[in-house]
Amino acid sequence: MTAVRLGAGLLWLAVLALAAAELLLLAWFGYRLASYPENHLGFSPYLGLGLALPGLGAGLLGLFGARLGAPRLRRVGAGLVILSLGLVAVLAAFDRFNILIDYETWLQRGMPPRPF
């Protein structure tokens, strides 16, 4: 196995693992919003950036990974970039509109109700 093929394989693994983790996190946020009336958590939803930022990096590497001999990696990388940017947008919307925020921020903002 050549180093180029090994690099492409590891990049595929990283892209798919990060995409699965981001989708799982978004599914959990959806479950949490549908199941509980409270709009606060014991942790910051911005911890999801720990998945989104490496996902963005791996997606960008995947976009340019077609040079590694994996042309389909470009489409998958573009999908991961879109998914990562979507996760960042969801997290920002949660905070901006008080949809799902951490407990301390919820108290500092005067315990606002969830908008829906």
C-alpha atoms as one frame of an Amber mdcrd trajectory, in Angstrom:
protein
   0.000   0.000   0.000   1.473   3.313  -0.987   1.588   6.352   1.245  -0.865
   8.209  -1.018  -3.476   5.464  -0.743  -2.975   5.268   3.006  -3.422   9.040
   3.275  -6.599   8.919   1.200  -7.951   6.078   3.327  -7.262   7.927   6.557
  -8.879  11.051   5.151 -11.980   9.024   4.174 -12.117   7.626   7.703 -11.822
  11.080   9.270 -14.444  12.627   6.997 -16.979   9.852   7.538 -16.402   9.673
  11.315 -16.815  13.424  11.742 -19.924  13.471   9.539 -21.477  10.686  11.611
 -20.632  12.467  14.875 -22.094  15.770  13.663 -25.287  14.088  12.479 -25.592
  12.300  15.819 -25.173  15.586  17.689 -27.821  17.299  15.551 -30.172  14.351
  16.126 -29.612  14.623  19.880 -30.371  18.357  19.790 -33.601  17.602  17.932
 -34.540  14.913  20.454 -33.741  17.250  23.347 -35.876  20.042  21.916 -38.804
  17.718  21.206 -38.719  15.904  24.548 -38.063  18.565  27.180 -39.777  21.941
  27.670 -36.717  23.577  29.287 -34.427  25.645  27.155 -31.329  25.275  29.316
 -28.653  22.616  29.661 -26.024  21.779  32.252 -23.314  22.322  29.634 -22.756
  24.776  26.830 -24.112  23.779  23.426 -21.049  25.533  22.011 -19.110  22.395
  22.922 -20.467  21.188  19.569 -17.866  23.439  17.981 -15.395  20.767  19.054
 -16.906  18.656  16.280 -17.744  21.372  13.782 -14.297  22.927  13.487 -12.377
  19.673  12.897 -15.207  18.658  10.561 -14.726  21.846   8.616 -10.988  21.196
   8.398 -11.425  17.576   7.306 -14.082  18.625   4.786 -11.754  21.205   3.287
  -9.008  18.598   3.094 -11.512  16.295   1.398 -12.365  18.987  -1.127  -8.746
  19.067  -2.159  -8.268  15.335  -1.596  -9.143  14.466  -5.173  -5.450  14.853
  -5.859  -4.869  11.842  -3.616  -6.567   9.598  -6.129 -10.048   9.727  -4.601
 -12.294  11.939  -6.797 -15.460  11.014  -4.856 -13.837  12.443  -1.761 -14.413
  15.933  -3.171 -18.211  15.551  -3.016 -18.124  13.990   0.430 -15.782  16.726
   1.635 -18.125  19.396   0.290 -20.989  17.715   2.127 -19.031  17.741   5.373
 -18.171  21.428   4.940 -21.882  22.203   4.470 -22.827  20.023   7.454 -20.194
  21.664   9.665 -21.259  25.175   8.691 -24.879  24.153   9.328 -23.963  22.920
  12.804 -22.240  26.236  13.556 -25.344  28.102  12.333 -27.625  25.946  14.504
 -25.470  26.560  17.571 -25.441  30.300  16.932 -29.233  30.325  16.465 -29.703
  28.368  19.700 -27.768  31.041  21.568 -29.152  34.077  19.769 -32.819  33.121
  20.125 -32.545  31.452  23.584 -33.613  28.103  22.149 -31.043  25.986  23.970
 -28.455  27.657  26.201 -26.358  26.645  29.188 -27.794  27.151  32.666 -25.553
  30.033  33.763 -26.307  32.023  30.605 -29.993  31.283  31.081 -29.845  32.753
  34.599 -27.868  35.810  33.450 -30.447  36.527  30.755 -33.267  36.515  33.294
 -34.544  32.952  32.716 -36.166  33.634  29.335 -38.774  31.137  28.108 -38.210
  29.094  24.994 -39.628  30.973  21.991 -41.782  28.004  20.958
